[in-house]
Each structure stands twice: as C-alpha cells, then as structure tokens.
Amino acid sequence: MSRQFDRRSAGVAIAGAATFLNLYNTQAVLPDIAESFGVGVLKAGLTITAPLLAVACVAPFAGTISDRLGRKPLIVGAASLLVLPTLLVAAAPNLGVMVFWRFLQGLLLPFIFTVCIAYIGDECPGSHGIRTAGAYSAGTIFGGFSGRMIVGLVAEYGGWRAGFLVIAACSAALALLIGLILPRERNFEPLQGGVRGALSSYVEHFHSRRLLATCLIGFCMLFTNVGGYTYVNFYLAAPPFNLGPSQLGMMFTVYLLGVFTTPVATRFAVRIGRRVTLALSVACTTVGLLLTLWQHLPAVLAGLALMSGGLFVVQALSLGFIATTTRHAKSTAVGLYVTVFYIGGSLGGLVPGSLWNHVGWPGVVGLLVLVQSVIVGTATYFWRDARPA
C-alpha cells in the first residue's frame, strides 16, 4: 500500500510540474518580450494574464468532464497535447498571436490541475490526502521554478523563442512520465445525472461556506504570487539592480524553498491544525514582501524566498482542505476553486499595474500585504469548525 501511495505522490508531483512549467514561464523574459514586440509593461503582462483567464474559464467544465469520464486519461491526454501550443508560442510573429497560443495553453491546463486534486481526494484518504497534496504542491513549485529558469537561461544565449522550444521538449518528457508512473484510479465513481447532475453539484458547492471561503483564500494567494513575481521582474531589471534575462530566470531559484517548506508545513497541519499553520505561513509571506523594499539584492531574494515559502503552504493547505472536506463531485468543487483561483491570478497581473506606474514597487507591496490580511481573516473564521484529516 505504501508503495502505491509513493507512486501516486510521484505521479501527481510530475503532473504538477508539467502544469506550472508552462504557466508562468514568460515572467522571466517579460522585459525581452516587451522589447521584441515594441510594447509596454502592461501589454507584455498579457502573456501571463491570457493563460490564467483560460484556466479560469475552463476549470469548471474540466471538473464536470472528469467527474463523468475519469482521472488519469484526462491528465495524460492534456499533458501530451500541451506540447503543440508551446511550440507555436515559440514561432509567434507578434504579441497578439503569442497571447492567443498562451490562451490555448491555459485551456488545457485545468485537465491536469483540477483532475489531479480530485484524484488525490478519491485515492488518498485521511492524512495520506494531506501528504499527497503536499507532494503535488511541491511538484508545482519545482515546475514553476524550472519553467522560468529554463526560459531565462536559454533566452540569454539563444533568445526567448529558443527557450520555449526547450520547454516543449520538457513537456513531452513529463507527459510520458505521468503515463508510466501515475497509477490508474481505483475509487472513482462517475457522477450520474448528466448536465442536471453536474448543475446540482454546483448548487451544493455554492451553499458550502467553507468551500467558498477557501476559494477566496485561493484567489488571494494567486493574486499575491502573480502580482509579486510579475512586477518584481521590472523592479529588478531597472536600476539599481539592472538584472538580465538569465539573472532574472535564476532569481526564481527562491521558488525551491517551497519544495521544502510545503511538506514540513503539511506535517505541522496534521498536528496543530490548518488554521494555525496558515497563519504562520501568511506571517512569513508578509515579512518577505516587506523585506523586498530594501534595495539590496540579497535582501530582495531573501524576501521573495519567504514570500514563496509562505504562499505555497497556503496553497497546499487549501487544496488538502477541499479534497478532504468535499463529500460529493470533488472535481466540480476543485473546478470552482480553480476558477476563482485563476481569476485572482489574472487580476494579480493587471490590478497592481496602476500602482506600479504611479508609486512603483512599494505600492505593489502595500497592496499585496493587504491581500494577506484577507487570507488569514477568512481562514480564522471559516476554517474554525474543520477538523484536520
């Protein structure tokens, strides 16, 4: 049994890496993309916003389809198809076409992300669910770091287009690994009732205050992550830092802190509860954001590391909470969460832009700290009647 759980943990971790390898990788080369196509900061940021909006649009349908058709085939199929639009991003002749292919990438990602969380809820009961969700989150962290780092490093020597060719090759390899490692689901029960059954499941979810509160927490988490990592690139590309593409790509090494903090924090959550663990994580994120205001590169990197470490724990706790407290139609519950989550990410790439233009990085940080207070306040009230699995 433990060996089976190990394979499941490894499989969902690889699936998480495949998702986030592709989602945020343009952040490392946003200044280069803006220069290449002759556009401003906000327009270049559309390469981040487009896939996030696509994910938000498709996530509920991905959950509904998965609740009727199963888990692993959809995960493997979406991971495999993801290679094509990634190749086309590399060949985009202008920003509009690039944004279109980035949007198409986003249409496929929910069939990995949403279905993986439902798979965890079906196949990994109790404390195994928290630990497997932690493994998945660790995979997403590694994928998010790798996507940005690979594109940034390759762009330094071969241009950003070559970076996406390498990402496409990595995506193909990860899809193959998922197919080989992830065990097929055993406890899946198809949702009955067709469209009516799916709609009734959403009615049930919209009456769950704890689920809706968790959706708000996810919204705030990704708003902070995308807002922070989108505008910090312009902050670090400008004086006094003047970082280039490869240096900006390597900056995302701080992402890896989450690989270590997330499994540790999920173990703490089993012992001391989700709310206390989440409050500590939010405190870590807030301190990290404030530390980036010190215009000293090691301090900024340390602040980003603390921010990442805290945010990814929040994400793992939220996903584990949904997987273990939703009784029926888990994929549609996760689909609802993912929709709100990525709406938050989309707005995180846009809303801080006006503050950036008028106040600069301190304005962005002030907004993100305010958003952190929403996270801890929501969890304190709405998670208080939840029992750790």
C-alpha positions as CSV (number, residue, x, y, z in Angstrom):
1,M,0.0,0.0,0.0
2,S,2.8,2.5,0.9
3,R,4.5,1.7,-2.4
4,Q,1.2,2.5,-4.2
5,F,1.0,5.8,-2.3
6,D,4.6,6.6,-3.3
7,R,3.7,6.1,-7.0
8,R,0.6,8.3,-6.6
9,S,2.6,11.0,-4.9
10,A,5.3,10.9,-7.6
11,G,2.8,10.9,-10.4
12,V,0.8,13.9,-9.2
13,A,4.1,15.7,-8.4
14,I,5.2,15.2,-12.0
15,A,1.8,16.3,-13.2
16,G,2.0,19.5,-11.1
17,A,5.4,20.2,-12.6
18,A,4.1,19.8,-16.1
19,T,1.3,22.3,-15.4
20,F,3.4,25.0,-13.9
21,L,6.4,24.5,-16.2
22,N,4.2,26.2,-18.8
23,L,2.0,28.6,-16.9
24,Y,4.3,31.4,-15.7
25,N,7.5,31.0,-17.8
26,T,7.1,34.3,-19.7
27,Q,7.7,36.1,-16.4
28,A,11.4,35.6,-16.7
29,V,11.6,37.2,-20.1
30,L,8.8,39.9,-19.9
31,P,11.3,42.8,-20.5
32,D,12.7,40.9,-23.5
33,I,9.2,40.2,-24.9
34,A,8.2,43.9,-24.4
35,E,11.3,45.0,-26.3
36,S,10.9,42.3,-29.0
37,F,7.4,43.3,-29.9
38,G,7.8,47.0,-29.1
39,V,5.1,47.1,-26.4
40,G,4.8,48.4,-22.8
41,V,4.8,46.6,-19.5
42,L,1.0,46.0,-19.2
43,K,0.7,44.6,-22.7
44,A,3.7,42.2,-22.2
45,G,1.9,41.1,-19.0
46,L,-0.9,39.8,-21.1
47,T,1.3,36.7,-21.8
48,I,0.7,35.9,-18.1
49,T,-2.9,37.0,-17.9
50,A,-4.1,35.1,-21.0
51,P,-3.4,31.5,-19.8
52,L,-4.7,32.4,-16.3
53,L,-8.0,33.6,-17.8
54,A,-8.3,30.5,-19.9
55,V,-7.8,28.3,-16.9
56,A,-10.5,30.2,-15.0
57,C,-12.9,29.7,-17.9
58,V,-12.3,26.0,-18.4
59,A,-11.8,24.7,-14.9
60,P,-15.5,24.1,-14.1
61,F,-16.0,22.2,-17.3
62,A,-12.8,20.2,-16.8
63,G,-14.1,19.1,-13.4
64,T,-17.5,18.1,-14.8
65,I,-16.0,16.1,-17.6
66,S,-13.6,14.4,-15.2
67,D,-16.4,13.5,-12.8
68,R,-18.1,11.6,-15.6
69,L,-15.1,10.2,-17.6
70,G,-12.4,9.5,-15.0
71,R,-9.0,10.9,-14.0
72,K,-5.8,9.5,-15.4
73,P,-6.7,9.5,-19.1
74,L,-7.6,13.2,-19.0
75,I,-4.4,14.1,-17.1
76,V,-2.1,12.3,-19.6
77,G,-4.0,13.5,-22.6
78,A,-3.9,17.1,-21.6
79,A,-0.2,16.9,-20.7
80,S,0.6,15.5,-24.1
81,L,-1.5,18.0,-26.1
82,L,0.2,20.8,-24.2
83,V,3.3,20.4,-26.3
84,L,1.7,21.8,-29.5
85,P,0.7,25.3,-28.4
86,T,4.1,25.6,-26.6
87,L,5.9,25.1,-29.9
88,L,3.6,27.6,-31.5
89,V,4.4,30.2,-28.8
90,A,8.0,30.0,-29.9
91,A,7.0,30.8,-33.5
92,A,4.6,33.7,-32.8
93,P,5.2,36.6,-35.2
94,N,3.6,39.2,-32.9
95,L,2.3,39.7,-29.4
96,G,-1.3,39.1,-30.4
97,V,-0.6,35.7,-31.8
98,M,1.6,34.8,-28.8
99,V,-1.2,35.8,-26.4
100,F,-3.6,33.5,-28.4
101,W,-1.3,30.5,-28.1
102,R,-0.7,31.2,-24.5
103,F,-4.5,31.3,-24.0
104,L,-4.7,27.9,-25.7
105,Q,-2.1,26.5,-23.3
106,G,-4.4,27.7,-20.5
107,L,-7.4,25.8,-21.9
108,L,-5.5,22.5,-21.5
109,L,-4.1,23.1,-18.0
110,P,-7.3,22.5,-15.9
111,F,-7.4,19.0,-17.3
112,I,-4.2,18.4,-15.3
113,F,-4.6,20.6,-12.3
114,T,-8.3,20.1,-11.5
115,V,-8.3,16.4,-12.2
116,C,-5.1,15.8,-10.1
117,I,-6.8,17.3,-7.0
118,A,-9.9,15.2,-7.5
119,Y,-7.6,12.1,-8.0
120,I,-6.0,12.8,-4.6
121,G,-9.4,13.1,-2.9
122,D,-10.5,9.8,-4.4
123,E,-7.4,7.7,-4.0
124,C,-5.7,9.1,-0.9
125,P,-7.9,9.2,2.2
126,G,-7.2,10.9,5.6
127,S,-3.6,12.0,6.3
128,H,-2.5,10.5,3.0
129,G,-4.5,13.2,1.3
130,I,-2.7,16.0,3.1
131,R,0.7,14.4,2.3
132,T,-0.1,13.7,-1.3
133,A,-1.5,17.2,-1.8
134,G,1.9,18.4,-0.4
135,A,3.7,16.3,-2.9
136,Y,1.6,17.8,-5.7
137,S,2.2,21.3,-4.5
138,A,6.0,20.6,-4.3
139,G,5.8,19.5,-8.0
140,T,4.0,22.7,-8.9
141,I,6.7,24.7,-7.2
142,F,9.5,22.9,-9.0
143,G,7.7,23.2,-12.3
144,G,7.1,26.9,-11.7
145,F,10.8,27.5,-10.9
146,S,12.0,25.3,-13.8
147,G,9.8,27.0,-16.4
148,R,11.1,30.4,-15.6
149,M,14.7,29.4,-15.1
150,I,14.9,27.4,-18.4
151,V,13.4,30.2,-20.5
152,G,15.6,32.8,-18.8
153,L,18.8,30.9,-19.2
154,V,18.2,29.9,-22.8
155,A,17.0,33.4,-23.7
156,E,20.3,34.8,-22.5
157,Y,22.1,32.9,-25.3
158,G,19.6,31.9,-27.9
159,G,16.6,34.3,-27.4
160,W,13.3,33.7,-25.7
161,R,11.9,31.7,-28.7
162,A,14.6,29.0,-28.2
163,G,13.6,28.9,-24.5
164,F,10.0,27.8,-25.5
165,L,11.4,25.1,-27.8
166,V,13.2,23.6,-24.8
167,I,10.0,23.9,-22.7
168,A,8.1,22.0,-25.3
169,A,10.6,19.2,-25.2
170,C,10.5,19.1,-21.4
171,S,6.7,19.0,-21.5
172,A,6.7,15.9,-23.8
173,A,9.1,14.1,-21.4
174,L,6.9,14.9,-18.4
175,A,3.7,13.7,-20.2
176,L,5.4,10.4,-20.9
177,L,6.5,10.0,-17.2
178,I,3.0,10.7,-16.0
179,G,1.6,7.9,-18.2
180,L,4.2,5.5,-16.9
181,I,4.2,6.3,-13.2
182,L,0.7,7.5,-12.1
183,P,-1.5,4.5,-11.1
184,R,-4.9,4.4,-12.7
185,E,-7.7,5.4,-10.4
186,R,-9.5,2.7,-8.4
187,N,-12.0,4.5,-6.3
188,F,-13.5,6.8,-9.0
189,E,-17.3,6.8,-9.1
190,P,-18.8,8.5,-12.2
191,L,-21.2,11.4,-11.5
192,Q,-24.7,10.4,-12.5
193,G,-27.4,12.6,-14.0
194,G,-25.7,14.2,-16.9
195,V,-25.8,18.0,-17.1
196,R,-28.5,18.1,-14.4
197,G,-26.3,16.2,-12.1
198,A,-23.4,18.5,-12.7
199,L,-25.5,21.6,-12.1
200,S,-27.0,20.2,-8.9
201,S,-23.4,19.6,-7.7
202,Y,-22.6,23.3,-8.2
203,V,-25.7,24.2,-6.3
204,E,-24.5,22.1,-3.4
205,H,-21.0,23.7,-3.6
206,F,-22.4,27.3,-3.7
207,H,-24.1,26.5,-0.4
208,S,-20.8,25.5,1.2
209,R,-19.5,28.5,3.1
210,R,-16.2,26.7,3.8
211,L,-15.7,25.9,0.2
212,L,-16.5,29.5,-0.9
213,A,-14.2,30.8,1.8
214,T,-11.4,28.5,0.6
215,C,-12.0,29.8,-3.0
216,L,-11.4,33.4,-1.7
217,I,-8.2,32.2,0.0
218,G,-7.0,30.7,-3.2
219,F,-7.9,34.0,-5.1
220,C,-5.8,36.0,-2.7
221,M,-2.9,33.5,-2.8
222,L,-2.5,33.6,-6.6
223,F,-3.2,37.3,-6.7
224,T,-0.2,37.8,-4.5
225,N,2.0,35.3,-6.3
226,V,1.4,36.6,-9.8
227,G,1.4,40.3,-8.8
228,G,4.6,39.9,-6.9
229,Y,6.5,37.9,-9.5
230,T,5.3,39.9,-12.4
231,Y,6.3,43.3,-11.2
232,V,9.4,42.3,-9.4
233,N,10.9,41.5,-12.8
234,F,10.6,45.1,-13.8
235,Y,11.8,46.2,-10.4
236,L,14.9,44.1,-10.7
237,A,15.5,44.9,-14.4
238,A,15.7,48.6,-13.6
239,P,18.4,50.5,-11.6
240,P,20.0,49.9,-9.1
241,F,19.7,46.1,-9.9
242,N,19.9,46.0,-13.7
243,L,19.4,42.2,-14.0
244,G,19.4,40.5,-17.4
245,P,17.2,37.6,-18.6
246,S,19.4,34.8,-17.2
247,Q,19.8,36.5,-13.9
248,L,16.0,37.1,-13.7
249,G,15.5,33.4,-14.5
250,M,17.9,32.3,-11.8
251,M,16.1,34.6,-9.4
252,F,13.3,32.0,-9.3
253,T,15.6,29.6,-7.5
254,V,13.9,31.1,-4.4
255,Y,10.8,29.1,-5.6
256,L,12.5,26.0,-4.4
257,L,12.2,26.9,-0.8
258,G,8.5,25.9,-1.1
259,V,9.6,22.4,-2.0
260,F,11.0,22.1,1.5
261,T,8.5,24.2,3.4
262,T,5.4,22.7,2.0
263,P,5.9,19.0,3.1
264,V,7.1,20.2,6.6
265,A,4.1,22.5,6.9
266,T,1.6,19.9,5.9
267,R,3.0,17.6,8.6
268,F,2.5,20.5,11.1
269,A,-1.0,20.9,9.8
270,V,-1.8,17.3,10.8
271,R,-0.5,18.0,14.3
272,I,-1.5,21.6,15.1
273,G,-4.3,22.3,12.6
274,R,-4.6,24.1,9.3
275,R,-5.6,27.5,10.7
276,V,-2.5,27.9,12.9
277,T,-0.2,26.6,10.1
278,L,-1.8,29.0,7.6
279,A,-1.4,32.0,10.0
280,L,2.3,31.3,10.4
281,S,2.6,31.0,6.6
282,V,0.8,34.3,6.0
283,A,3.2,36.0,8.5
284,C,6.1,34.5,6.6
285,T,4.8,35.9,3.3
286,T,4.2,39.4,4.8
287,V,7.7,39.6,6.2
288,G,9.1,38.5,2.9
289,L,7.2,41.2,1.0
290,L,8.3,43.9,3.3
291,L,11.9,42.8,3.1
292,T,11.9,43.3,-0.7
293,L,11.6,47.0,-0.1
294,W,15.2,47.1,0.9
295,Q,17.1,47.9,-2.3
296,H,19.8,45.3,-1.7
297,L,19.7,42.3,-4.0
298,P,20.3,39.6,-1.3
299,A,17.5,41.2,0.8
300,V,15.1,41.1,-2.1
301,L,15.9,37.5,-2.9
302,A,15.5,36.5,0.7
303,G,12.2,38.3,0.8
304,L,11.0,36.5,-2.3
305,A,12.0,33.2,-0.8
306,L,10.0,33.9,2.3
307,M,7.0,35.1,0.2
308,S,7.1,31.9,-1.9
309,G,7.6,29.6,1.1
310,G,4.5,31.1,2.8
311,L,2.3,31.2,-0.3
312,F,2.9,27.6,-1.3
313,V,1.9,26.4,2.1
314,V,-1.3,28.3,1.9
315,Q,-2.0,26.6,-1.5
316,A,-1.2,23.1,-0.2
317,L,-3.5,23.6,2.8
318,S,-6.3,24.9,0.7
319,L,-6.1,22.0,-1.8
320,G,-5.9,19.5,1.0
321,F,-8.9,21.1,2.8
322,I,-11.1,20.8,-0.3
323,A,-10.0,17.2,-1.1
324,T,-10.8,16.0,2.5
325,T,-14.0,18.0,3.3
326,T,-15.9,17.8,0.0
327,R,-18.0,14.7,0.0
328,H,-19.5,14.6,-3.5
329,A,-18.4,15.7,-7.0
330,K,-14.9,16.6,-5.9
331,S,-13.8,17.6,-9.4
332,T,-16.5,20.2,-9.7
333,A,-15.6,21.5,-6.3
334,V,-12.0,21.8,-7.3
335,G,-13.1,23.3,-10.6
336,L,-14.9,26.1,-8.8
337,Y,-11.8,26.7,-6.6
338,V,-9.5,26.7,-9.6
339,T,-11.8,29.2,-11.5
340,V,-11.7,31.7,-8.6
341,F,-8.0,30.9,-8.0
342,Y,-7.0,31.9,-11.5
343,I,-9.3,34.9,-11.7
344,G,-7.2,36.0,-8.8
345,G,-4.1,35.4,-10.7
346,S,-5.4,37.2,-13.8
347,L,-6.2,40.3,-11.7
348,G,-2.9,39.9,-9.9
349,G,-1.1,40.5,-13.2
350,L,-3.3,43.6,-14.0
351,V,-4.5,45.4,-10.9
352,P,-1.1,46.3,-9.4
353,G,-0.1,47.8,-12.7
354,S,-1.6,51.2,-11.9
355,L,0.2,51.2,-8.6
356,W,3.4,50.3,-10.4
357,N,3.0,53.1,-12.8
358,H,2.3,55.7,-10.1
359,V,4.0,54.6,-7.0
360,G,6.4,51.8,-8.1
361,W,7.3,48.6,-6.2
362,P,6.3,50.0,-2.7
363,G,2.7,50.5,-4.0
364,V,2.6,46.9,-5.2
365,V,3.9,45.6,-1.9
366,G,1.4,47.6,0.1
367,L,-1.5,46.1,-1.9
368,L,-0.2,42.5,-1.6
369,V,0.3,42.9,2.2
370,L,-3.4,44.0,2.5
371,V,-4.4,40.9,0.5
372,Q,-2.6,38.7,3.0
373,S,-4.7,40.0,5.8
374,V,-7.8,38.9,3.9
375,I,-6.3,35.3,3.7
376,V,-5.7,35.0,7.5
377,G,-9.0,36.6,8.4
378,T,-11.0,34.3,6.1
379,A,-9.3,31.1,7.3
380,T,-9.6,32.2,11.0
381,Y,-13.4,32.5,10.7
382,F,-14.4,29.9,8.1
383,W,-12.0,27.1,8.9
384,R,-12.7,27.1,12.6
385,D,-15.1,24.2,12.5
386,A,-12.9,22.0,10.3
387,R,-11.1,19.0,11.7
388,P,-7.6,18.2,10.4
389,A,-7.7,14.9,8.4
